[in-house]
């Protein structure tokens, strides 16, 4: 049977494609096209997409409780999410504003700390930051940029308001899946590209290379750039290999590199040492250089920090940039934007309670069943309490944790995340989504046209992470409404 959109159950939520049983203006052609297909045809196309992803080797890694690594095929839903360009322009401007302020903030923390001296940002938050690196104090990276690749997660509430949920500034992942999603959608729905002309995302690898090349300490048309990976067992190894291949760069591990007596970084080749100019590192700070951080690390390059401080190698993202990748710091980003840019935030934060503040702490402890409580530095949906879906015992356990270390927790109201039609067998049902656009910063700032839409495939779930049962969709930014 074909789809009956009047029976599509999205009441109480903002659906990205449907409103009141009818297509939103930018989704008319898509909704009409889907409505003209039988359920069996949709299921066949989904199966074709699954086979294409398997053939292309698009995988991600999850870790079992026993500590083993399991490769899984990337979960993908064929129905795209469409966003009109008219609404996207504001999002793009807001993301550029945000990353500019965050880079100024990081640079300030490693230099004069004016924002603390002026009473805008608490010294206590910095003092207890697990991502502040004293080894980076006084360093001035090229162009004053620390977070060259940022992935900021966006959500839309029931009233249509878009919020920033969090910022990912250490080693943000997911962009390769955004690119692969577009390729797969073109395979299974080629006819849709006759009605729509979604703005391209396939220029991301060249934009990334240009961003990295702009950091090179040696003037050259084609600087030597490498992607530093922890290795094949890392959960994002597929992405590391994919981006290196797409940029035409070397994919290297720490054992492939060394720092010479001249404090320059070299890769080992069959023809002898070859100097590198830029490293796009996908290794966490503490493992990147055993000389400066963890001496037991076998993933990094001994002396890399010396070479970086000497200005002989550029590293993206810069070591220490994770100081702003902290959910408590996130709660201060509106004040950070006002302080450095003298502007109001274009995209608001989700309303946030900072548990380190006594009044906020008292409110959180008294309303845990209504809130989402998050620790400062967990990711992937782990370590948090979703109040409305929690048990009394879970809330009591979390209350103890929050009271023990209030600085380490924030709380937010449980938003009614927007939904997108999603295919299950021969049926279409609404599922909650977020969006991770990627922002590149060097001599210029570039925002992807869309990003990675992550979808909570479990009915009623708000957790979109692939490691916890989430999937993804292609995201289309359309210049005009469909023809």
Secondary structure as UniProt FT lines:
FT   HELIX           5..7
FT   TURN            11..12
FT   STRAND          18..19
FT   TURN            20..21
FT   STRAND          22..23
FT   HELIX           25..27
FT   HELIX           28..35
FT   HELIX           39..56
FT   STRAND          59..63
FT   TURN            65..66
FT   STRAND          69..73
FT   STRAND          76..84
FT   HELIX           85..109
FT   TURN            110..112
FT   HELIX           114..117
FT   TURN            118..119
FT   HELIX           123..127
FT   HELIX           134..136
FT   TURN            137..138
FT   HELIX           142..144
FT   STRAND          149..156
FT   TURN            158..159
FT   STRAND          162..168
FT   HELIX           175..188
FT   TURN            190..191
FT   HELIX           192..195
FT   TURN            202..203
FT   HELIX           204..213
FT   TURN            214..215
FT   STRAND          225..228
FT   TURN            232..233
FT   TURN            235..236
FT   HELIX           237..247
FT   STRAND          250..252
FT   HELIX           254..256
FT   STRAND          257..259
FT   TURN            261..262
FT   STRAND          265..267
FT   TURN            270..271
FT   STRAND          274..275
FT   STRAND          278..281
FT   HELIX           285..287
FT   TURN            290..292
FT   TURN            295..296
FT   TURN            302..303
FT   HELIX           304..309
FT   TURN            310..311
FT   STRAND          314..316
FT   TURN            319..320
FT   HELIX           321..324
FT   HELIX           327..330
FT   TURN            331..332
FT   HELIX           333..341
FT   STRAND          348..349
FT   STRAND          352..354
FT   TURN            355..356
FT   HELIX           358..366
FT   HELIX           368..370
FT   STRAND          371..375
FT   TURN            380..381
FT   STRAND          385..386
FT   HELIX           387..389
FT   HELIX           392..404
FT   HELIX           406..408
FT   STRAND          409..413
FT   STRAND          419..424
FT   TURN            425..426
FT   STRAND          427..441
FT   STRAND          445..447
FT   STRAND          452..456
FT   TURN            459..460
FT   HELIX           466..468
FT   STRAND          470..478
//
